[in-house]
Amino acid sequence: MRRLNSLEGRLTGLLALAGLCGALLYAGLTEWPLPQLLAWAHDDLKLDIPGLAAMGTYGALLLCLILLLPLAWWLAHGVMGPLKRLLRALEGAVASYRDGDFSFSIAMRRRDELGDLIHMHNALGQTLREQRQHLAQRELLLDTVVQNTPVALVLTDAIGRVAYANIAARHLFNEGRSLNGLDFANLLAGAPEALRTAVDGHEDALFTVDMDGSEETFHLSQRAFRLQGRPHRLQLFRRMTRELSRQEVAAWKRVIRVVSHELNNSLAPISSMAHSGAELARRGNLERLPGVFATIGERARHLHGFIDGYARFAKLPTPQVVPVAWPAFLDGLALHCRFRLVGELPTQQGWFDPAQIEQVLINLVKNAHEAEGDADEVTLAIGVVSRDVRIEVADRGPGMSQNVLAQALLPFYSTKRSGTGLGLALAREIVEAHGGRIALANRAEGGLRVSLLLPLAPP
């Protein structure tokens, strides 16, 4: 039954009907009843129709063709009519979809391939309507979240005009009024210089400005991307004053704990030794006094070194970047620590402060030797990655846990009982002052790898 209702089945039936009609018409013209009618008219009515009497086979075919043309047109109209109506409906649906209206549906009821196409079209329209409704709900949710976030968000187009701004941005730049369509550069004309400089830098930045009689610190994130094929720039201004204050208080508390612990560890023995020395002197037992004074001196030197380490961390000088030849630099480094060089040296010379980077590598190699592993497996590798030089110090120790890896570069954080927590933090300060970065990672085959990335060219 399904095959009979198909377009192919209907077309086959119509062609068979047209063929049958043509055969019957031809038979009527050549066999019966037209020849008999002509003979009756000639014999009884004495009518002579010479054209019809001498029509012959070709004439009959021509007359069949003439008579079948209206029938063929009627059958073609019957076949193509629904298809034409469907095409017009589909054309209207496409135009409706192009205009963003997905409410269009086709009401034809058929049980053939066209019916299947209509059903699929209506199902597609329903799916698009549901997806658009869900998308509108998600956009509304996203807009609500973005509008009410405390981070000021500004989206500008290729010519610098504001395409979108949330409530925080309107209050930050235009006293709560809308920013859409305004030139962002003109809005920043009266802004503090630090803010304008940060925005003009087209990079992430941290800056401080005077607002309402107090200093406010912001973190600026900037990203360029294409929206609907056109370039745009997204800028996020996050207030960091409270967060920095909390971090500053936490850092000071950590410093106070470390300094207090270290001072107690040194002052308690010094106080005890001083009391013991006074007792020995009072009793006249002078032969033990040099040992007492030596202990006091050793603890004083340790305390001096501890305080000096903090002072060096707080007074890190600006790097004096110069071209550095790798062979000479490594020869000097080898005088202070032991390591095994892995791989070939880069042909490009380095650009950094040799004294500061040497101190960083001495500390890293020393830490690697202190790890529980084979000291001969402490390796140093130097390579070029894009526009940076990568220096890697690796060992075969136990590595670090994920918690330690996340905090190892923070100042005053140390897992060593006698550590100050300044070694890796100082290394980070030096590397970042060079415009580079430092990263720690566990090796897959065991051990720790510390990587320094330094620019190959002077800043």
ZAMARGU-4260 file (C-alpha; in steps of 0.2 Angstrom, whole numbers, plus 5000, padded with zeros to 4 digits):
<rodrens>
0) 5000/5000/5000 | 5014/5012/5004 | 5022/5008/4987 | 5006/5013/4978 | 5004/5029/4987
5) 5022/5034/4983 | 5026/5047/4970 | 5033/5034/4959 | 5018/5023/4960 | 5006/5038/4956
10) 5017/5043/4941 | 5017/5025/4935 | 4998/5024/4936 | 4996/5041/4927 | 5007/5035/4913
15) 4998/5019/4912 | 4982/5029/4911 | 4989/5040/4897 | 4995/5025/4887 | 4978/5017/4889
20) 4969/5032/4883 | 4981/5034/4869 | 4978/5016/4863 | 4959/5017/4865 | 4959/5033/4855
25) 4970/5026/4841 | 4959/5010/4841 | 4943/5022/4840 | 4950/5031/4825 | 4957/5016/4815
30) 4946/5001/4821 | 4930/5006/4829 | 4919/5016/4830 | 4926/5030/4818 | 4927/5019/4803
35) 4910/5012/4805 | 4903/5029/4808 | 4911/5035/4792 | 4904/5021/4782 | 4887/5023/4789
40) 4887/5042/4785 | 4893/5038/4767 | 4881/5024/4763 | 4865/5030/4772 | 4867/5049/4774
45) 4876/5051/4757 | 4889/5061/4766 | 4907/5061/4760 | 4921/5067/4772 | 4936/5064/4761
50) 4948/5070/4774 | 4943/5058/4787 | 4941/5044/4775 | 4958/5046/4768 | 4966/5049/4785
55) 4976/5033/4786 | 4988/5028/4800 | 4999/5044/4801 | 4983/5055/4801 | 4976/5044/4815
60) 4992/5046/4825 | 4992/5065/4823 | 4974/5066/4828 | 4977/5056/4843 | 4992/5067/4848
65) 4981/5083/4846 | 4967/5075/4857 | 4979/5068/4870 | 4988/5085/4873 | 4974/5092/4884
70) 4974/5076/4894 | 4993/5076/4896 | 4992/5094/4902 | 4978/5089/4915 | 4988/5074/4921
75) 5004/5085/4922 | 4994/5098/4932 | 4988/5084/4944 | 5006/5078/4946 | 5015/5095/4948
80) 5002/5104/4957 | 5005/5098/4975 | 5024/5099/4971 | 5023/5117/4966 | 5012/5121/4981
85) 5025/5112/4992 | 5040/5122/4984 | 5031/5138/4987 | 5028/5134/5005 | 5046/5129/5007
90) 5051/5145/4999 | 5041/5155/5012 | 5048/5144/5026 | 5066/5148/5021 | 5062/5166/5020
95) 5054/5165/5037 | 5069/5156/5044 | 5081/5169/5036 | 5071/5183/5046 | 5073/5173/5062
100) 5055/5167/5063 | 5054/5149/5066 | 5035/5148/5069 | 5031/5143/5051 | 5024/5126/5047
105) 5017/5117/5032 | 4999/5111/5034 | 4998/5099/5019 | 4993/5081/5023 | 5000/5068/5011
110) 5006/5050/5013 | 5020/5050/5000 | 5038/5056/5000 | 5031/5074/5000 | 5022/5070/5016
115) 5038/5064/5023 | 5047/5080/5018 | 5033/5090/5026 | 5034/5080/5042 | 5053/5082/5043
120) 5052/5101/5039 | 5039/5104/5053 | 5050/5093/5065 | 5065/5104/5060 | 5054/5120/5064
125) 5049/5113/5081 | 5067/5109/5085 | 5073/5126/5080 | 5059/5135/5090 | 5064/5125/5105
130) 5083/5128/5103 | 5079/5147/5100 | 5069/5147/5116 | 5083/5138/5126 | 5096/5150/5119
135) 5085/5165/5124 | 5084/5158/5141 | 5103/5155/5142 | 5106/5172/5135 | 5095/5180/5148
140) 5103/5170/5162 | 5121/5175/5155 | 5116/5193/5154 | 5109/5193/5171 | 5125/5186/5178
145) 5136/5198/5168 | 5126/5213/5172 | 5127/5209/5191 | 5145/5204/5192 | 5156/5216/5202
150) 5169/5215/5188 | 5167/5229/5175 | 5165/5222/5158 | 5167/5233/5142 | 5166/5226/5124
155) 5172/5237/5110 | 5171/5235/5091 | 5185/5238/5078 | 5183/5257/5079 | 5183/5258/5098
160) 5165/5261/5101 | 5157/5252/5116 | 5146/5237/5110 | 5142/5231/5127 | 5145/5236/5145
165) 5138/5229/5161 | 5131/5239/5177 | 5148/5239/5185 | 5156/5247/5169 | 5143/5260/5168
170) 5146/5265/5186 | 5165/5265/5184 | 5166/5275/5168 | 5150/5285/5166 | 5141/5288/5182
175) 5129/5274/5180 | 5123/5280/5162 | 5123/5268/5147 | 5140/5266/5137 | 5133/5258/5122
180) 5138/5267/5106 | 5151/5279/5115 | 5169/5280/5110 | 5179/5271/5124 | 5194/5282/5121
185) 5184/5298/5124 | 5177/5290/5140 | 5195/5287/5146 | 5201/5305/5141 | 5197/5311/5159
190) 5202/5295/5168 | 5218/5293/5178 | 5234/5291/5168 | 5238/5274/5176 | 5221/5267/5169
195) 5224/5275/5152 | 5241/5267/5151 | 5235/5250/5156 | 5221/5250/5143 | 5233/5257/5129
200) 5245/5243/5133 | 5233/5229/5126 | 5239/5217/5139 | 5234/5211/5156 | 5240/5223/5169
205) 5238/5228/5188 | 5237/5247/5191 | 5232/5258/5206 | 5221/5274/5204 | 5214/5287/5216
210) 5195/5285/5218 | 5184/5294/5231 | 5199/5300/5241 | 5208/5283/5243 | 5218/5271/5232
215) 5210/5257/5222 | 5219/5243/5214 | 5212/5235/5198 | 5217/5220/5188 | 5214/5223/5169
220) 5212/5208/5157 | 5211/5211/5139 | 5207/5199/5125 | 5204/5202/5106 | 5193/5190/5096
225) 5181/5191/5081 | 5162/5192/5084 | 5151/5189/5069 | 5166/5190/5058 | 5171/5207/5065
230) 5186/5211/5077 | 5181/5216/5095 | 5191/5218/5111 | 5184/5213/5128 | 5191/5222/5144
235) 5188/5216/5162 | 5192/5228/5176 | 5192/5218/5193 | 5194/5228/5209 | 5208/5220/5219
240) 5210/5231/5234 | 5201/5220/5246 | 5209/5204/5239 | 5226/5212/5239 | 5224/5218/5257
245) 5219/5200/5263 | 5234/5193/5254 | 5245/5206/5261 | 5239/5203/5279 | 5241/5184/5276
250) 5258/5187/5270 | 5263/5198/5285 | 5256/5185/5296 | 5266/5172/5288 | 5282/5183/5289
255) 5279/5186/5307 | 5277/5168/5311 | 5293/5163/5301 | 5303/5178/5309 | 5296/5174/5326
260) 5300/5156/5325 | 5318/5159/5319 | 5321/5173/5332 | 5316/5161/5346 | 5327/5147/5339
265) 5342/5159/5339 | 5338/5170/5354 | 5333/5156/5366 | 5351/5148/5365 | 5359/5165/5365
270) 5350/5169/5381 | 5354/5152/5389 | 5372/5153/5384 | 5374/5171/5391 | 5366/5165/5407
275) 5378/5150/5408 | 5393/5161/5404 | 5389/5173/5418 | 5387/5158/5430 | 5404/5151/5424
280) 5412/5168/5426 | 5405/5170/5443 | 5412/5153/5448 | 5429/5157/5440 | 5427/5142/5428
285) 5435/5152/5413 | 5440/5137/5403 | 5423/5134/5397 | 5419/5152/5392 | 5427/5151/5374
290) 5414/5137/5370 | 5400/5147/5376 | 5405/5162/5366 | 5408/5152/5351 | 5390/5145/5352
295) 5383/5163/5355 | 5393/5169/5339 | 5387/5154/5329 | 5369/5158/5333 | 5372/5176/5330
300) 5379/5173/5313 | 5365/5161/5308 | 5352/5175/5313 | 5362/5188/5303 | 5361/5177/5288
305) 5343/5174/5290 | 5339/5193/5291 | 5351/5196/5277 | 5341/5184/5266 | 5325/5193/5269
310) 5334/5210/5266 | 5340/5203/5249 | 5323/5197/5245 | 5315/5215/5249 | 5329/5224/5240
315) 5331/5215/5224 | 5340/5226/5211 | 5334/5229/5193 | 5342/5216/5182 | 5356/5223/5171
320) 5353/5213/5155 | 5368/5210/5144 | 5372/5197/5130 | 5379/5181/5138 | 5389/5168/5130
325) 5384/5151/5136 | 5401/5142/5137 | 5408/5155/5148 | 5393/5157/5159 | 5392/5138/5162
330) 5410/5137/5166 | 5408/5150/5180 | 5392/5141/5186 | 5402/5125/5187 | 5414/5133/5200
335) 5399/5135/5212 | 5389/5119/5210 | 5390/5102/5202 | 5378/5097/5188 | 5378/5087/5171
340) 5375/5096/5155 | 5362/5088/5144 | 5360/5091/5125 | 5368/5104/5114 | 5370/5123/5119
345) 5360/5135/5108 | 5369/5145/5095 | 5360/5161/5100 | 5367/5170/5115 | 5357/5173/5130
350) 5351/5190/5136 | 5350/5192/5155 | 5359/5198/5171 | 5372/5184/5173 | 5375/5187/5192
355) 5356/5186/5196 | 5353/5171/5185 | 5368/5162/5191 | 5362/5164/5209 | 5345/5157/5204
360) 5353/5142/5196 | 5365/5139/5211 | 5350/5138/5222 | 5340/5127/5210 | 5355/5115/5208
365) 5358/5115/5227 | 5340/5111/5230 | 5341/5097/5218 | 5357/5090/5227 | 5347/5090/5243
370) 5333/5080/5236 | 5333/5061/5240 | 5341/5055/5224 | 5357/5052/5215 | 5367/5068/5215
375) 5375/5063/5198 | 5358/5064/5191 | 5356/5082/5193 | 5355/5089/5175 | 5355/5106/5167
380) 5348/5108/5149 | 5347/5124/5139 | 5336/5125/5123 | 5327/5138/5113 | 5308/5138/5112
385) 5300/5150/5100 | 5307/5167/5106 | 5312/5161/5123 | 5327/5151/5130 | 5322/5137/5142
390) 5334/5132/5156 | 5329/5116/5165 | 5336/5109/5181 | 5331/5091/5185 | 5334/5078/5198
395) 5329/5060/5202 | 5322/5064/5219 | 5304/5060/5225 | 5297/5076/5217 | 5283/5086/5225
400) 5265/5083/5230 | 5252/5093/5221 | 5249/5104/5236 | 5267/5108/5238 | 5269/5112/5219
405) 5255/5124/5220 | 5263/5134/5235 | 5282/5131/5232 | 5285/5148/5223 | 5276/5158/5237
410) 5287/5168/5249 | 5290/5160/5266 | 5283/5143/5261 | 5295/5129/5265 | 5294/5111/5268
415) 5312/5111/5276 | 5313/5112/5295 | 5326/5125/5294 | 5321/5133/5277 | 5316/5152/5276
420) 5304/5149/5261 | 5314/5162/5251 | 5324/5152/5239 | 5311/5148/5225 | 5302/5164/5229
425) 5318/5174/5226 | 5321/5164/5210 | 5303/5168/5204 | 5306/5187/5208 | 5322/5187/5198
430) 5315/5177/5183 | 5299/5188/5182 | 5310/5204/5183 | 5318/5198/5167 | 5301/5196/5159
435) 5301/5177/5160 | 5293/5164/5170 | 5297/5149/5181 | 5288/5133/5182 | 5289/5117/5193
440) 5283/5100/5187 | 5286/5082/5192 | 5295/5071/5180 | 5286/5056/5173 | 5300/5045/5176
445) 5303/5052/5194 | 5310/5068/5201 | 5307/5086/5199 | 5310/5098/5184 | 5312/5117/5187
450) 5310/5127/5170 | 5315/5145/5167 | 5309/5154/5152 | 5319/5169/5148 | 5317/5181/5133
455) 5330/5179/5119 | 5330/5197/5116 | 5332/5212/5128 | 5316/5220/5133
</rodrens>
